[in-house]
Amino acid sequence: MRRTLRVLLPLLYVALAMVPGYVFFSVRGGTEFLQGLNTERLSIRLFPLVGLYAFFFVWAQVIIGTTRRLLLRVFPRIVSWHRVAGAGALLFALSHPTMIIVGYGLQAYLAKTFVAPELWGGVYLGMASLFVLVLTAGSALLMKLPWLRRRWRYIHYANYAVFGLIWVHSWWLGSDVQSTNLRYVWVFYAVTAAIGVVIRLTARRPAVIRPPSPTAVATHPSSAVLQPTPPTGIAHSRPT
């Protein structure tokens, strides 16, 4: 069963990763719409695709993070991939507004003139999600600092809020999500992420067995030294 999952789950991951790109280029008739464009126009055409993949990687991070204990039984090095994919999510998330700035200009980005005023709320959600994502990613990278050793995990829970913010942001502003079958993919993302969070919150933590202190060992009745019994010719098992 584990061998089967080791093959099927990566294939499923790759297949889901291909969906946003496939839909994006299909509805635009392929890649011809990118030909002959300068840097500004190319950024304007492609920043929605980068946003789609930023959300895909955030979703994948939520799924891996919430089901990590189950996945470790199949993929012992899933934590390493979780960190690499997290860096990828941050890279796509930073590239999304950067491409908007390259395409429309910094002034237009800050003034939000590249969208209609009634859509400014979605822009604010995107900015907030990026800020929180940078915060959580930074805390994970600096988790060995004394101040963060016991706090970075709690800060990391904010990734659930990042997922919610980006989901609403992309559903509100994303033309591909609104007008193509990606809307069903986004519903799938939301449902599976909710299931993952429920699994994470209801999973029991393994009991931590701490060795007793030397004082407790010396004073506990079960630690009393047993007197050896006279030999009887029968091998005795070690008393417990």
C-alpha positions in Angstrom: 0.0 0.0 0.0 2.8 2.4 0.9 4.6 1.7 -2.4 1.4 2.5 -4.3 0.9 5.8 -2.4 4.5 6.8 -3.0 3.7 6.7 -6.7 0.1 7.9 -6.8 0.4 10.9 -4.5 3.3 12.6 -6.4 1.4 12.0 -9.6 -1.7 13.6 -8.1 0.4 16.5 -6.9 1.9 17.0 -10.4 -1.5 16.7 -12.1 -3.1 19.3 -9.8 -0.2 21.6 -10.4 -0.7 21.4 -14.1 -4.4 22.4 -13.9 -4.1 26.2 -13.4 -1.6 26.5 -16.3 -3.6 24.3 -18.6 -6.8 26.3 -18.0 -5.0 29.6 -18.2 -3.4 28.9 -21.6 -6.4 27.0 -23.0 -8.9 29.9 -22.6 -6.4 32.2 -24.3 -5.8 29.9 -27.3 -2.3 28.8 -26.4 0.8 31.0 -26.1 0.4 33.2 -29.1 -1.0 36.0 -27.0 2.5 36.4 -25.5 4.4 36.9 -28.7 6.0 40.2 -29.5 5.3 41.8 -26.1 7.7 44.0 -24.2 8.5 43.4 -20.5 5.6 45.6 -19.3 2.9 44.0 -21.4 4.3 40.5 -20.7 4.1 41.1 -17.0 0.5 42.3 -17.3 -0.4 39.2 -19.3 1.3 36.7 -16.9 0.8 38.1 -13.4 -2.6 36.3 -13.1 -0.9 33.0 -13.9 1.7 33.6 -11.2 -1.1 34.5 -8.8 -2.8 31.2 -9.6 0.3 29.2 -8.8 1.0 31.2 -5.7 -2.3 30.1 -4.3 -1.8 26.5 -5.5 1.5 26.3 -3.5 -0.2 27.9 -0.5 -2.9 25.3 -0.7 -0.4 22.5 -1.1 1.4 23.7 2.0 -1.7 23.7 4.1 -2.5 20.1 3.0 1.0 18.9 3.7 1.2 20.7 7.0 -2.2 19.5 8.3 -1.6 15.9 7.3 2.1 15.7 7.9 1.9 13.0 10.5 0.0 10.8 8.1 2.3 11.6 5.2 5.5 10.8 7.2 4.4 7.2 7.2 4.7 7.2 3.4 7.3 9.9 2.8 9.9 10.1 5.6 11.4 13.3 4.0 8.1 15.1 3.5 9.3 17.8 5.9 12.2 18.7 3.6 9.8 19.0 0.6 7.5 21.1 2.8 10.3 23.6 3.3 11.2 23.7 -0.3 7.6 24.1 -1.5 7.2 26.8 1.2 10.0 28.8 -0.4 8.3 28.3 -3.8 5.0 29.6 -2.4 6.7 32.7 -1.1 8.5 33.3 -4.4 5.3 33.1 -6.4 3.5 35.3 -3.9 6.2 38.0 -4.1 6.4 37.8 -7.9 2.7 38.4 -8.3 2.6 42.0 -7.1 6.1 42.6 -8.5 4.8 41.8 -12.0 1.9 44.2 -11.4 4.4 47.0 -10.5 6.5 46.2 -13.5 3.5 46.2 -15.8 1.5 49.2 -14.5 4.1 51.1 -12.5 4.6 51.6 -8.8 2.4 54.7 -8.6 -0.5 52.8 -10.2 0.0 49.9 -7.8 -0.1 52.1 -4.8 -3.0 54.1 -6.0 -4.8 50.8 -7.1 -5.7 52.4 -10.4 -5.1 49.1 -12.2 -8.5 47.8 -10.9 -11.9 49.4 -10.4 -12.6 51.1 -7.1 -15.2 48.5 -6.1 -12.4 45.8 -6.3 -10.1 47.6 -3.9 -11.1 45.4 -1.0 -9.7 42.4 -2.9 -6.4 44.2 -3.4 -6.2 45.0 0.4 -6.8 41.3 1.1 -3.9 40.4 -1.2 -1.6 42.8 0.5 -2.6 41.6 3.9 -2.1 37.9 2.9 1.4 38.7 1.5 2.4 40.5 4.7 1.3 37.6 6.9 3.0 35.1 4.5 6.3 36.9 4.8 5.9 36.9 8.5 5.3 33.2 8.8 8.0 32.3 6.3 10.5 34.5 8.1 9.6 33.0 11.5 10.2 29.5 10.0 13.6 30.5 8.6 14.7 32.1 11.9 13.1 29.5 14.2 16.5 28.7 15.8 16.7 32.2 17.3 16.2 32.0 21.1 13.1 34.2 21.0 11.5 32.2 18.3 12.3 28.6 19.4 9.0 28.3 21.3 7.0 30.8 19.3 7.5 30.1 15.6 5.1 27.2 15.5 2.3 29.4 16.9 3.2 32.1 14.3 3.1 29.4 11.6 -0.6 28.8 12.3 -1.2 32.1 10.6 -0.8 30.3 7.3 -4.4 29.1 7.7 -5.4 32.8 7.7 -3.2 33.3 4.6 -5.0 30.6 2.8 -8.4 32.2 3.6 -7.3 35.6 2.6 -5.8 34.5 -0.7 -8.8 32.3 -1.5 -11.2 35.3 -1.1 -8.7 37.6 -2.9 -8.4 35.3 -6.0 -12.1 34.5 -6.0 -12.9 38.2 -5.9 -10.4 39.5 -8.4 -9.3 36.5 -10.4 -10.9 36.7 -13.9 -9.8 33.1 -14.6 -11.4 31.8 -11.4 -14.6 33.7 -12.1 -15.0 32.8 -15.8 -13.5 29.3 -16.2 -13.8 25.9 -14.6 -11.1 26.9 -12.1 -14.0 28.0 -9.9 -14.6 24.3 -9.2 -10.9 23.8 -8.5 -11.0 26.6 -6.0 -14.0 25.0 -4.3 -12.0 21.8 -4.2 -9.1 23.7 -2.6 -11.4 25.2 0.1 -13.0 21.9 1.0 -9.8 19.9 1.2 -8.1 22.6 3.2 -11.0 22.6 5.6 -10.8 18.8 6.0 -7.0 19.1 6.5 -7.5 21.7 9.3 -10.0 19.5 11.0 -7.6 16.5 10.9 -4.9 18.7 12.3 -6.9 20.1 15.1 -8.5 16.8 16.1 -5.3 14.7 15.9 -4.0 13.6 19.2 -0.4 14.6 20.0 1.8 11.6 20.9 2.4 11.3 24.6 5.9 12.6 25.6 7.5 10.1 28.1 9.9 11.9 30.3 12.5 10.0 32.3 12.0 10.4 36.1 14.4 12.5 38.0 17.1 10.8 40.0 15.4 11.8 43.2 12.1 10.3 42.2 13.9 7.0 41.2 15.6 6.8 44.5 12.5 7.4 46.6 9.9 5.5 44.5 8.9 2.2 46.1 9.4 0.4 42.8 13.0 1.4 42.8 13.8 -0.5 45.9 16.8 -2.9 45.5 15.6 -6.5 45.3 17.5 -9.0 47.3 18.9 -11.9 45.2 17.2 -15.2 45.8 19.2 -18.4 46.5 20.0 -20.3 43.3 17.6 -23.1 42.6 19.0 -24.4 39.3 16.3 -22.5 37.3 17.2 -19.4 35.3 15.1 -16.6 36.6 13.9 -13.6 34.5 14.8 -10.2 35.5 12.3 -8.8 38.0 10.2 -5.8 36.9 
